[in-house]
Amino acid sequence: MSAVDSVRDRLDALPDVGLVVGFIASIWAVMLVLAIAVGGANWANLAVGFIGSVTVLIGGYAILALALNLQWGYTGLFNIGIAGFMAVGAYTTAVLTAPTDPAAGAVPGLGLPLWVGLIGGMAMAAIIGGLAALPALRLKADYLAIVTVAFSEIIRLVVNWDGLAEFSLFGAPVGTGGATGISFKSANDVAAGLVNGVGQPLVTAADGIGVSGPNLANLTYGVILLLVVAASYWVLTRITNSPFGRVLKAIREDETVTQSLGKDTRRFKIKTFMIGCALMGLAGVLFRGQAGYISPQQFRPTITFYVFAALIIGGSGSNTGSIIGAATFSGLLFYLPARLGENISLGGTRAPGNIIDAVGGLASLDPLPLLAYIISNVSTLRFVLIGVVLIYIIQNQPEGLLGHRNEPATSVSLDRPQSRSGGEADE
Amino acid sequence: MGIAEFARDGRVVLGDRPGAAVVAAVSGFLLLDLVAKLAGTTVFFLGTRLLGGSLTVGSLLSMVVDGLLVGLAVGLAGIGLSMTYSILDFANFAHGDTVTAGAFLGWVAAYITAGLGTGAPISELFMLNSGRQLSTVSTFLPVLLGLVVAGVGSIGVVLLVDRLTYRPMREADNISLLIASIGVALAMRYLIAFVFGTQTSGVASGGLRVTVLSTVSVTDNEITLLVVSLLLMLGVHLLLQRTKLGKAMRAMADNEDLARVTGIPTERVIRLTWILGGSLAGIGGYLLVLESGTISFNFGWILLLLIFAAVIVGGIGSIYGAMAGGVLIGLVDSLALIWLPSGLSRASAFLVLIVVLLLRPSGIFGGVSTA
């Protein structure tokens, strides 16, 4: 039995909500321990800072992984244009909500309230997703992948183009800001307003133990994101358990059979694609545009592949797995190594400036320079780790941590009963 | 062909394949516009500029040269992608990082040999950091050595990656392999960043400028790129036409089970595919750096989508298609500047990719598999 199997069996024993809450709580506990270990007198503030940042990351990636799971896990649509749909949502919201009289040098927008912007962003991401899906869904999975990634790059290049940096929309001056980006109504300010308004006593209390206001606001924002995740999870579970969801699972199992049963699979696929894209658009605003500023740099294809890593770790096909995968990826693989690298010191050995000097130490049997170099480059090496984990999982555990729990399209299970302990697994 | 027949064909195209008709109309319009621009005339319609503008023959030619050079290197790198796509049946997202790895290996070799004896510390040379700019004319032997090392080194890289990653999952479906290649791409790219850092280093600049036509001039490094990539393409052509390997590869791409039954050692053909594709990718990357002058840890990754475009436009599985597709995409990327602002010219290459995939997924040459 592999290590992943034993982890999985233990995870299986828990109910879904308990599983997710327990998992995120244990990541919080890890962050708390780290803060206490390195923070000294300032540990409380550091802990809130760590936990806040990790919660925002988990929330953002969980929304994205859930959206991708709907498209790929349930319907088999291999969309690697996530960054592009995030950009569509974020930029639409930005243009709708940016102030009409911006600071000098910034781009004006339509000045609408944030909630209008969010709805507009989701709607636009869904519409663009639908338009992209219309011709592209005829393609094989790997061609669809290439079309969507090219599409997302086109979107990024278009918003990056200075020709759209400032233009006139029905007489109102608006724009994307080109390469310099655009500032708009910050979702973070809502959290900050909440903390400084209703939560004033909390701020005072937190201040007493040295926790700064902005850190507390960031943590609040992370919790709000988790609430959005919970809402998305609820909606998606409703969708996937509905008759609509059964058709989606049937499409994933065998599209031809589904068609021959009289289902217009194209229409189902396009709808699914649009719902997923709307969620990606929402994540584009709430996650990338948290601080009320976005630029084309934030929507490079790399983020798409991080979401894929998160979903594959969690197990595509399972909504609970998507959230667990997002938490594992962003908390343990993405955030934790970087903080560890920043806070470990080797008692005065300074990291060499390049790898030759670092390896050079080995000649005189001194591993410390190399170790110091590795620690100072942990934020680079964590991506190597993510790549290796991805390869390991796809080779040994293609269904991820929880993907084996994806529900079959039938109402009764057609699988052979699984032997829980010992014996040969019949694969 | 009579006019009536031509018109009927036209109607058939219009009715059956509206997408193709739109593409034909757009290309026709752009061609007309190009002629008008070269003639220096402008056609107005209802007060707005419809056609034309101004463009000198000289600037058109230098755009063509630029596009051709980039396109040749992209085509060279694309051969490997096309081969793995048809023979191993998956889209290899790590191919761009193979290009980067080969380029780094080659340039480190060239840089160190060129710098030996100049007193520059070895760590600065290894990090491509001494500020020295190599060119084919001034440092011929190191550049040549680098070329060889780029080819040989990237063979080692791809064989290692294949052994560790793809070989244990030969029977897996193409999406699993694609995802594994995404993992390989991440790991490779950041290992390179770990060793060489994330900065962009200037390593080459033209040592000699040759005026070809009155207004078009090329550097010695650009001539090297042209000559080497043409020679290598010719070599690949001969290899495939004159050896049994080419036939075996075609058989593998067509039907792997049948090939195995016929006695073709599939595992050996796969290894040769990696060797050929990997070395061409590494050399392509090395030559691109020679032409552009700068190298950074993610340049191959950024180039990957352009290589995909070349391979798909040329038809997946076709080696000649990859070469032609590379040149075509290079030309589109560069000539788009005539009509589009510079920020959007790359988008036009991706648009061509999408249009080809949607209208003619087998590639513009009709999917003749020549591998």
Interface residues (C-beta under 8 A of the other chain):
Chain A: F78 P135 A136 R138 L139 K140 A141 D142 Y143 A145 I146 V147 V149 A150 F151 E153 I154 L157 V158 N160 W161 D162 G163 G178 F305 F308 A309 I312 N354 I355 I356 D357 G360 N377 T380 L381 F383 V384 I386 G387 V388 V389 L390 I391 I394 Q395 P398
Chain B: F90 A91 I122 S123 F126 M127 N129 L164 T165 P168 M169 A172 N174 I175 S176 L178 I179 A180 I182 G183 V184 A185 L186 A187 M188 R189 Y190 L191 A193 F194 V195 F196 G197 T198 L305 F308 A309 I312 P341 G343 L344 R346 A347 F350 L351 L353 I354 L357 L358 P361
